[in-house]
């Protein structure tokens, strides 16, 4: 009961507010998608009637990609993976 496995994922579609560069310049007003997937493991070190504190470590993948109206156009894409860690605090009401 003290071990916790967590799988989180997010898919987002957004509009660029300020120009930046991935593998090529992306200008303001273009559309982007962001995809995140993370798997982590934690172990509750404190679990009482008021709090639950769980340090965790995991692995995640992040993808940024440009949305093109024309399917034949080249689009920018960046994929990265990394290890993440932290502490989760649950406050029980």
C-alpha positions in Angstrom: 0.0 0.0 0.0 3.0 2.3 0.5 4.3 1.8 -3.1 2.8 4.0 -5.8 3.2 3.7 -9.5 2.0 6.6 -11.5 1.4 7.0 -15.3 0.6 10.5 -16.5 0.1 11.7 -20.0 -1.0 15.0 -21.6 -1.8 16.1 -25.2 -2.1 19.7 -25.9 -2.7 21.9 -28.9 -1.7 25.6 -28.7 -0.8 28.7 -30.6 2.7 30.2 -30.5 2.7 33.6 -28.6 6.3 34.5 -29.2 8.7 33.3 -32.0 11.3 30.7 -31.1 13.5 28.0 -32.7 13.4 24.2 -32.6 15.2 22.8 -35.6 14.1 25.8 -37.6 12.5 29.2 -36.6 8.8 29.1 -35.7 6.9 32.3 -35.9 4.2 33.8 -33.7 0.7 32.7 -34.6 1.6 29.1 -35.8 0.0 26.1 -34.1 2.0 23.5 -32.0 1.2 20.3 -30.3 2.8 19.1 -27.0 2.7 15.5 -25.9 4.0 14.4 -22.5 4.1 10.8 -21.1 5.6 10.0 -17.6 6.0 6.9 -15.6 7.1 7.1 -12.0 7.5 5.1 -8.8 7.1 6.5 -5.3 7.1 5.2 -1.7 5.1 6.9 1.0 7.4 7.7 3.9 4.7 9.4 6.0 1.0 8.3 5.8 -1.1 9.4 8.6 -4.7 10.8 9.1 -3.7 14.3 7.9 -0.7 13.9 5.4 0.8 11.6 2.9 4.4 12.4 1.8 5.8 10.4 -1.1 9.2 10.9 -2.7 9.2 9.7 -6.3 11.5 9.1 -9.3 10.5 8.4 -12.9 11.1 8.7 -16.6 9.3 10.9 -19.1 9.1 11.7 -22.8 8.2 15.1 -24.2 7.4 16.0 -27.8 6.8 19.4 -29.4 5.7 19.4 -33.0 4.4 22.0 -35.5 0.9 21.7 -36.9 0.9 22.1 -40.7 -2.2 22.8 -42.8 -0.6 21.1 -45.9 0.4 17.5 -45.1 3.2 17.6 -47.8 5.1 20.4 -45.9 8.0 19.6 -43.7 7.3 20.3 -40.0 9.5 20.9 -37.0 9.5 18.2 -34.3 11.5 17.8 -31.1 11.5 14.8 -28.9 13.3 14.6 -25.6 13.4 12.2 -22.7 14.6 12.6 -19.1 14.5 11.4 -15.6 12.4 13.3 -13.1 12.1 13.2 -9.3 10.3 15.1 -6.6 8.1 14.8 -3.5 4.3 14.5 -3.6 2.4 15.9 -0.6 -1.3 14.9 -0.1 -3.3 16.8 2.4 -6.3 14.8 3.6 -9.4 16.9 4.3 
